[in-house]
Amino acid sequence: MAQLDIAVVNLACAAGLPGAETIDVSGCLRWLDRAADMTRRWTDAGLDEFFRPNPGEYKDSEAYFRVLALTMVLQRHCGVRYDPSKAGAGPEVPFEFHERFIHGAIQGPGGTCSTLPVVYAAVGRRLGYPIRLACTRRHLFARWDDPTGERFNIECAGVGFYDPPDDHYLTWPQTIGGVEERQDLGYLESYNHRREVADAVARRGFVLQDGRRYREAVECFAAAAELTPGQVTYPLCVDEAVAEWEGHLRGRYPPGFPRRIEAFVRQDRRRWVRMPWEVERHIAAVHTAEWCLDNPDYERWWWGPLRRGERPQRDVPTGIGVDYDLRVCAH
């Protein structure tokens, strides 16, 4: 995973979603290459003209100067900016599709704190910079994280950039509950490559969840959880999506819907090996209820007549058992 381009992963996770037809993937990647080349040329010239004569103006840090140059090129010459329509918006305002993935910052109206750090990381890594991602509650940011050298945060969602200390993110944009929450959710930790991929896959899951494609959303969150063992971020997303999925299905139940829908799942055929067995069984049960509702024979025999207040074509069972692997029913 360390060999994967963070931008390619981000855009790949948008493929096939509603709105993805507007993304020029190859164009976005060419734009990133051009931005990196422009940044390289501007930085090389700026090191001689600005940094080396007066390093104290740049915290005596070449890394700091390089990020400053990166920021100036992206914002002044490449048009990277925060989406004006989201300026000042509260956390309750939902993301639109172009704000979930980096194409919005490159070919659209702008990015957000969810996408701009990924753009900076994608361009910076093309230059060999050790730029990583990190998060706090409801906020993503970038970080220069050289294992053998400097480490500082990169806050790039506004105009210019600044490098707040980690303590800043304990209370901004929202207060972190405490050490346990920080550790469980991985706040302020630099993402490793597995978590970067998990983050992109989860973005896909959020779009699917918003579109009520719950089974696919749960699969995305479960995959993200498999990539990040020991963290509760994505298992919490699984739980929330399953609960929403279950509530949505209940709204589709006709009068007289069987009280018991049971999925027979074999533990030796587990799909999510790091997920608690009871959670995987619950997912299978909800998926089975959806399968029963969508079964065309069941719709003809039972659900359709029940919804219309008519006599069902066959006796309605009190329960349905389904072999989850084979989708074979035992009434």
One Martini backbone bead per residue (centre of mass of N, CA, C, O) as a GRO file, in nm:
protein
  331
    1MET     BB    1   0.052   0.065  -0.013
    2ALA     BB    2   0.300   0.261  -0.031
    3GLN     BB    3   0.274   0.270  -0.362
    4LEU     BB    4   0.030   0.437  -0.348
    5ASP     BB    5  -0.163   0.682  -0.476
    6ILE     BB    6  -0.362   0.890  -0.305
    7ALA     BB    7  -0.524   0.995  -0.554
    8VAL     BB    8  -0.604   0.729  -0.685
    9VAL     BB    9  -0.759   0.617  -0.445
   10ASN     BB   10  -0.966   0.841  -0.416
   11LEU     BB   11  -1.087   0.819  -0.710
   12ALA     BB   12  -1.155   0.514  -0.709
   13CYS     BB   13  -1.377   0.546  -0.473
   14ALA     BB   14  -1.577   0.707  -0.685
   15ALA     BB   15  -1.645   0.490  -0.864
   16GLY     BB   16  -1.989   0.465  -0.972
   17LEU     BB   17  -2.099   0.706  -0.853
   18PRO     BB   18  -2.300   0.953  -0.812
   19GLY     BB   19  -2.111   1.189  -1.019
   20ALA     BB   20  -1.855   1.041  -1.150
   21GLU     BB   21  -1.898   1.135  -1.452
   22THR     BB   22  -1.744   1.425  -1.386
   23ILE     BB   23  -1.473   1.279  -1.369
   24ASP     BB   24  -1.130   1.357  -1.452
   25VAL     BB   25  -0.888   1.156  -1.380
   26SER     BB   26  -0.652   1.214  -1.574
   27GLY     BB   27  -0.669   1.522  -1.534
   28CYS     BB   28  -0.606   1.525  -1.230
   29LEU     BB   29  -0.326   1.388  -1.251
   30ARG     BB   30  -0.200   1.599  -1.437
   31TRP     BB   31  -0.236   1.836  -1.248
   32LEU     BB   32  -0.054   1.729  -1.022
   33ASP     BB   33   0.203   1.718  -1.193
   34ARG     BB   34   0.210   2.019  -1.264
   35ALA     BB   35   0.212   2.126  -0.974
   36ALA     BB   36   0.478   1.991  -0.897
   37ASP     BB   37   0.656   2.125  -1.109
   38MET     BB   38   0.601   2.417  -1.023
   39THR     BB   39   0.697   2.385  -0.731
   40ARG     BB   40   0.985   2.303  -0.787
   41ARG     BB   41   1.074   2.559  -0.939
   42TRP     BB   42   0.998   2.766  -0.720
   43THR     BB   43   1.165   2.644  -0.489
   44ASP     BB   44   1.448   2.649  -0.610
   45ALA     BB   45   1.449   2.958  -0.637
   46GLY     BB   46   1.366   3.034  -0.335
   47LEU     BB   47   1.606   2.922  -0.180
   48ASP     BB   48   1.811   3.134  -0.295
   49GLU     BB   49   1.641   3.406  -0.256
   50PHE     BB   50   1.513   3.351   0.051
   51PHE     BB   51   1.621   3.134   0.251
   52ARG     BB   52   1.938   3.140   0.265
   53PRO     BB   53   1.962   3.449   0.348
   54ASN     BB   54   1.674   3.399   0.553
   55PRO     BB   55   1.601   3.152   0.763
   56GLY     BB   56   1.460   3.298   1.010
   57GLU     BB   57   1.187   3.361   0.846
   58TYR     BB   58   1.163   3.014   0.842
   59LYS     BB   59   1.250   2.872   1.115
   60ASP     BB   60   1.506   2.727   1.013
   61SER     BB   61   1.327   2.574   0.772
   62GLU     BB   62   1.307   2.404   0.483
   63ALA     BB   63   1.039   2.261   0.517
   64TYR     BB   64   0.870   2.510   0.567
   65PHE     BB   65   0.935   2.647   0.299
   66ARG     BB   66   0.822   2.422   0.115
   67VAL     BB   67   0.528   2.449   0.214
   68LEU     BB   68   0.495   2.744   0.144
   69ALA     BB   69   0.542   2.706  -0.158
   70LEU     BB   70   0.317   2.505  -0.206
   71THR     BB   71   0.088   2.692  -0.118
   72MET     BB   72   0.134   2.926  -0.318
   73VAL     BB   73   0.102   2.767  -0.578
   74LEU     BB   74  -0.179   2.641  -0.533
   75GLN     BB   75  -0.331   2.914  -0.472
   76ARG     BB   76  -0.211   3.128  -0.689
   77HIS     BB   77  -0.165   2.925  -0.960
   78CYS     BB   78  -0.400   2.676  -0.921
   79GLY     BB   79  -0.674   2.751  -0.745
   80VAL     BB   80  -0.670   2.662  -0.457
   81ARG     BB   81  -0.967   2.613  -0.249
   82TYR     BB   82  -1.222   2.689  -0.064
   83ASP     BB   83  -1.543   2.636  -0.059
   84PRO     BB   84  -1.754   2.900  -0.057
   85SER     BB   85  -2.026   2.744   0.024
   86LYS     BB   86  -1.866   2.642   0.312
   87ALA     BB   87  -1.822   2.897   0.446
   88GLY     BB   88  -1.913   2.871   0.784
   89ALA     BB   89  -2.007   2.595   0.807
   90GLY     BB   90  -2.144   2.359   0.979
   91PRO     BB   91  -2.141   2.021   1.080
   92GLU     BB   92  -2.449   1.978   0.973
   93VAL     BB   93  -2.344   2.013   0.694
   94PRO     BB   94  -2.343   1.846   0.419
   95PHE     BB   95  -2.182   1.675   0.190
   96GLU     BB   96  -2.088   1.681  -0.120
   97PHE     BB   97  -1.952   1.505  -0.366
   98HIS     BB   98  -1.714   1.719  -0.433
   99GLU     BB   99  -1.632   1.696  -0.103
  100ARG     BB  100  -1.520   1.389  -0.090
  101PHE     BB  101  -1.335   1.451  -0.338
  102ILE     BB  102  -1.060   1.593  -0.518
  103HIS     BB  103  -1.206   1.708  -0.774
  104GLY     BB  104  -1.328   1.966  -0.641
  105ALA     BB  105  -1.040   2.112  -0.610
  106ILE     BB  106  -0.956   2.085  -0.924
  107GLN     BB  107  -1.254   2.096  -1.110
  108GLY     BB  108  -1.401   2.267  -0.904
  109PRO     BB  109  -1.505   2.498  -0.650
  110GLY     BB  110  -1.369   2.315  -0.420
  111GLY     BB  111  -1.271   2.247  -0.099
  112THR     BB  112  -1.193   2.081   0.206
  113CYS     BB  113  -1.080   1.933   0.492
  114SER     BB  114  -1.123   1.650   0.338
  115THR     BB  115  -0.935   1.730   0.060
  116LEU     BB  116  -0.693   1.926   0.077
  117PRO     BB  117  -0.481   1.745   0.222
  118VAL     BB  118  -0.468   1.543  -0.015
  119VAL     BB  119  -0.356   1.735  -0.224
  120TYR     BB  120  -0.098   1.812  -0.073
  121ALA     BB  121   0.008   1.523  -0.051
  122ALA     BB  122   0.016   1.453  -0.354
  123VAL     BB  123   0.216   1.676  -0.434
  124GLY     BB  124   0.438   1.635  -0.221
  125ARG     BB  125   0.509   1.337  -0.299
  126ARG     BB  126   0.611   1.414  -0.585
  127LEU     BB  127   0.861   1.563  -0.415
  128GLY     BB  128   0.931   1.379  -0.148
  129TYR     BB  129   0.739   1.441   0.079
  130PRO     BB  130   0.649   1.378   0.431
  131ILE     BB  131   0.323   1.363   0.384
  132ARG     BB  132   0.053   1.346   0.600
  133LEU     BB  133  -0.221   1.233   0.778
  134ALA     BB  134  -0.473   1.380   0.999
  135CYS     BB  135  -0.691   1.385   1.298
  136THR     BB  136  -0.986   1.512   1.427
  137ARG     BB  137  -1.268   1.626   1.520
  138ARG     BB  138  -1.404   1.698   1.220
  139HIS     BB  139  -1.089   1.681   1.104
  140LEU     BB  140  -0.851   1.740   0.846
  141PHE     BB  141  -0.491   1.704   0.814
  142ALA     BB  142  -0.162   1.790   0.771
  143ARG     BB  143   0.186   1.645   0.770
  144TRP     BB  144   0.510   1.680   0.860
  145ASP     BB  145   0.675   1.342   0.866
  146ASP     BB  146   0.993   1.287   0.970
  147PRO     BB  147   1.152   1.027   1.118
  148THR     BB  148   1.453   1.200   1.098
  149GLY     BB  149   1.300   1.481   1.168
  150GLU     BB  150   1.056   1.672   1.109
  151ARG     BB  151   0.747   1.802   1.282
  152PHE     BB  152   0.445   1.935   1.131
  153ASN     BB  153   0.167   2.109   1.086
  154ILE     BB  154  -0.096   2.146   0.817
  155GLU     BB  155  -0.292   2.430   0.768
  156CYS     BB  156  -0.493   2.446   0.443
  157ALA     BB  157  -0.807   2.560   0.438
  158GLY     BB  158  -0.710   2.836   0.389
  159VAL     BB  159  -0.511   3.103   0.378
  160GLY     BB  160  -0.254   2.956   0.346
  161PHE     BB  161  -0.042   2.864   0.631
  162TYR     BB  162  -0.029   2.669   0.936
  163ASP     BB  163   0.144   2.538   1.256
  164PRO     BB  164  -0.007   2.387   1.474
  165PRO     BB  165  -0.031   2.234   1.748
  166ASP     BB  166  -0.171   1.961   1.881
  167ASP     BB  167  -0.335   2.110   2.108
  168HIS     BB  168  -0.528   2.261   1.918
  169TYR     BB  169  -0.696   1.982   1.847
  170LEU     BB  170  -0.839   1.934   2.128
  171THR     BB  171  -1.053   2.206   2.064
  172TRP     BB  172  -1.017   2.187   1.740
  173PRO     BB  173  -1.332   2.230   1.638
  174GLN     BB  174  -1.347   2.012   1.868
  175THR     BB  175  -1.374   1.849   2.156
  176ILE     BB  176  -1.196   1.618   2.313
  177GLY     BB  177  -1.275   1.395   2.559
  178GLY     BB  178  -0.993   1.223   2.565
  179VAL     BB  179  -0.759   0.985   2.571
  180GLU     BB  180  -0.940   0.750   2.487
  181GLU     BB  181  -1.060   0.878   2.236
  182ARG     BB  182  -0.795   0.940   2.094
  183GLN     BB  183  -0.705   0.641   2.073
  184ASP     BB  184  -0.954   0.497   1.946
  185LEU     BB  185  -0.961   0.723   1.690
  186GLY     BB  186  -0.670   0.841   1.613
  187TYR     BB  187  -0.600   1.109   1.714
  188LEU     BB  188  -0.311   1.280   1.595
  189GLU     BB  189  -0.234   1.055   1.406
  190SER     BB  190  -0.050   0.935   1.174
  191TYR     BB  191  -0.108   0.801   0.887
  192ASN     BB  192  -0.112   0.520   0.744
  193HIS     BB  193  -0.163   0.346   0.457
  194ARG     BB  194  -0.412   0.191   0.556
  195ARG     BB  195  -0.574   0.441   0.652
  196GLU     BB  196  -0.591   0.586   0.386
  197VAL     BB  197  -0.758   0.372   0.247
  198ALA     BB  198  -0.987   0.365   0.452
  199ASP     BB  199  -1.074   0.658   0.413
  200ALA     BB  200  -1.159   0.628   0.114
  201VAL     BB  201  -1.363   0.398   0.152
  202ALA     BB  202  -1.545   0.555   0.353
  203ARG     BB  203  -1.634   0.774   0.162
  204ARG     BB  204  -1.798   0.584  -0.007
  205GLY     BB  205  -1.986   0.496   0.221
  206PHE     BB  206  -2.123   0.773   0.272
  207VAL     BB  207  -2.253   0.799  -0.004
  208LEU     BB  208  -2.418   0.537   0.011
  209GLN     BB  209  -2.574   0.610   0.266
  210ASP     BB  210  -2.710   0.865   0.153
  211GLY     BB  211  -2.838   0.663  -0.086
  212ARG     BB  212  -2.942   0.391   0.059
  213ARG     BB  213  -2.679   0.188   0.022
  214TYR     BB  214  -2.621  -0.008   0.274
  215ARG     BB  215  -2.470  -0.262   0.201
  216GLU     BB  216  -2.231  -0.114   0.065
  217ALA     BB  217  -2.156   0.061   0.305
  218VAL     BB  218  -2.090  -0.165   0.503
  219GLU     BB  219  -1.861  -0.285   0.333
  220CYS     BB  220  -1.679  -0.040   0.348
  221PHE     BB  221  -1.652  -0.019   0.658
  222ALA     BB  222  -1.548  -0.307   0.697
  223ALA     BB  223  -1.293  -0.274   0.527
  224ALA     BB  224  -1.175  -0.043   0.698
  225ALA     BB  225  -1.162  -0.211   0.960
  226GLU     BB  226  -0.963  -0.428   0.853
  227LEU     BB  227  -0.727  -0.209   0.808
  228THR     BB  228  -0.788  -0.101   1.134
  229PRO     BB  229  -0.686  -0.244   1.382
  230GLY     BB  230  -0.797  -0.114   1.705
  231GLN     BB  231  -1.012   0.067   1.580
  232VAL     BB  232  -1.341   0.241   1.610
  233THR     BB  233  -1.434   0.410   1.373
  234TYR     BB  234  -1.550   0.193   1.163
  235PRO     BB  235  -1.729   0.023   1.350
  236LEU     BB  236  -1.918   0.262   1.404
  237CYS     BB  237  -2.010   0.288   1.110
  238VAL     BB  238  -2.135   0.013   1.093
  239ASP     BB  239  -2.348   0.044   1.315
  240GLU     BB  240  -2.494   0.289   1.195
  241ALA     BB  241  -2.568   0.165   0.917
  242VAL     BB  242  -2.726  -0.079   1.020
  243ALA     BB  243  -2.941   0.079   1.176
  244GLU     BB  244  -3.044   0.237   0.929
  245TRP     BB  245  -3.113  -0.006   0.757
  246GLU     BB  246  -3.317  -0.135   0.950
  247GLY     BB  247  -3.512   0.107   0.960
  248HIS     BB  248  -3.574   0.111   0.656
  249LEU     BB  249  -3.697  -0.174   0.640
  250ARG     BB  250  -3.930  -0.139   0.840
  251GLY     BB  251  -4.075   0.069   0.646
  252ARG     BB  252  -4.137  -0.193   0.438
  253TYR     BB  253  -4.319  -0.344   0.604
  254PRO     BB  254  -4.578  -0.531   0.601
  255PRO     BB  255  -4.849  -0.651   0.700
  256GLY     BB  256  -4.755  -0.951   0.853
  257PHE     BB  257  -4.472  -0.973   0.895
  258PRO     BB  258  -4.241  -1.166   0.985
  259ARG     BB  259  -4.089  -1.197   1.298
  260ARG     BB  260  -3.882  -1.416   1.166
  261ILE     BB  261  -3.546  -1.362   1.048
  262GLU     BB  262  -3.310  -1.610   0.948
  263ALA     BB  263  -2.956  -1.651   0.944
  264PHE     BB  264  -2.740  -1.896   0.809
  265VAL     BB  265  -2.411  -1.894   0.941
  266ARG     BB  266  -2.082  -1.967   0.869
  267GLN     BB  267  -1.786  -1.937   1.038
  268ASP     BB  268  -1.596  -2.063   0.800
  269ARG     BB  269  -1.728  -1.804   0.608
  270ARG     BB  270  -1.596  -1.556   0.669
  271ARG     BB  271  -1.536  -1.213   0.578
  272TRP     BB  272  -1.479  -1.065   0.870
  273VAL     BB  273  -1.222  -1.149   1.076
  274ARG     BB  274  -1.220  -0.878   1.278
  275MET     BB  275  -1.506  -0.914   1.334
  276PRO     BB  276  -1.750  -0.965   1.522
  277TRP     BB  277  -1.958  -1.226   1.498
  278GLU     BB  278  -2.226  -1.081   1.580
  279VAL     BB  279  -2.207  -0.861   1.363
  280GLU     BB  280  -2.207  -1.040   1.112
  281ARG     BB  281  -2.479  -1.171   1.176
  282HIS     BB  282  -2.643  -0.911   1.170
  283ILE     BB  283  -2.586  -0.837   0.879
  284ALA     BB  284  -2.709  -1.096   0.762
  285ALA     BB  285  -2.996  -1.047   0.871
  286VAL     BB  286  -3.053  -0.781   0.727
  287HIS     BB  287  -2.994  -0.881   0.442
  288THR     BB  288  -3.216  -1.099   0.449
  289ALA     BB  289  -3.456  -0.912   0.480
  290GLU     BB  290  -3.407  -0.769   0.212
  291TRP     BB  291  -3.425  -1.021   0.034
  292CYS     BB  292  -3.718  -1.086   0.105
  293LEU     BB  293  -3.843  -0.817   0.007
  294ASP     BB  294  -3.708  -0.856  -0.300
  295ASN     BB  295  -3.856  -1.105  -0.359
  296PRO     BB  296  -4.066  -1.175  -0.616
  297ASP     BB  297  -4.230  -1.410  -0.497
  298TYR     BB  298  -4.301  -1.275  -0.226
  299GLU     BB  299  -4.440  -1.035  -0.349
  300ARG     BB  300  -4.665  -1.204  -0.489
  301TRP     BB  301  -4.766  -1.377  -0.245
  302TRP     BB  302  -4.750  -1.141  -0.002
  303TRP     BB  303  -4.669  -0.831   0.006
  304GLY     BB  304  -4.858  -0.710  -0.199
  305PRO     BB  305  -5.132  -0.800  -0.078
  306LEU     BB  306  -5.085  -0.680   0.205
  307ARG     BB  307  -5.064  -0.381   0.110
  308ARG     BB  308  -5.364  -0.405  -0.038
  309GLY     BB  309  -5.558  -0.590   0.148
  310GLU     BB  310  -5.514  -0.882   0.056
  311ARG     BB  311  -5.509  -1.204  -0.023
  312PRO     BB  312  -5.284  -1.425  -0.014
  313GLN     BB  313  -5.168  -1.682  -0.214
  314ARG     BB  314  -5.023  -1.759   0.055
  315ASP     BB  315  -4.920  -1.855   0.338
  316VAL     BB  316  -4.793  -1.684   0.600
  317PRO     BB  317  -4.515  -1.689   0.757
  318THR     BB  318  -4.367  -1.661   1.079
  319GLY     BB  319  -4.098  -1.767   0.935
  320ILE     BB  320  -3.752  -1.722   0.805
  321GLY     BB  321  -3.502  -1.931   0.663
  322VAL     BB  322  -3.155  -1.864   0.565
  323ASP     BB  323  -2.903  -1.947   0.356
  324TYR     BB  324  -2.662  -1.717   0.320
  325ASP     BB  325  -2.479  -1.854   0.097
  326LEU     BB  326  -2.738  -1.980  -0.092
  327ARG     BB  327  -3.032  -1.871  -0.069
  328VAL     BB  328  -3.194  -2.087   0.106
  329CYS     BB  329  -3.516  -2.179   0.193
  330ALA     BB  330  -3.685  -2.222   0.521
  331HIS     BB  331  -4.025  -2.226   0.638
   0.00000   0.00000   0.00000
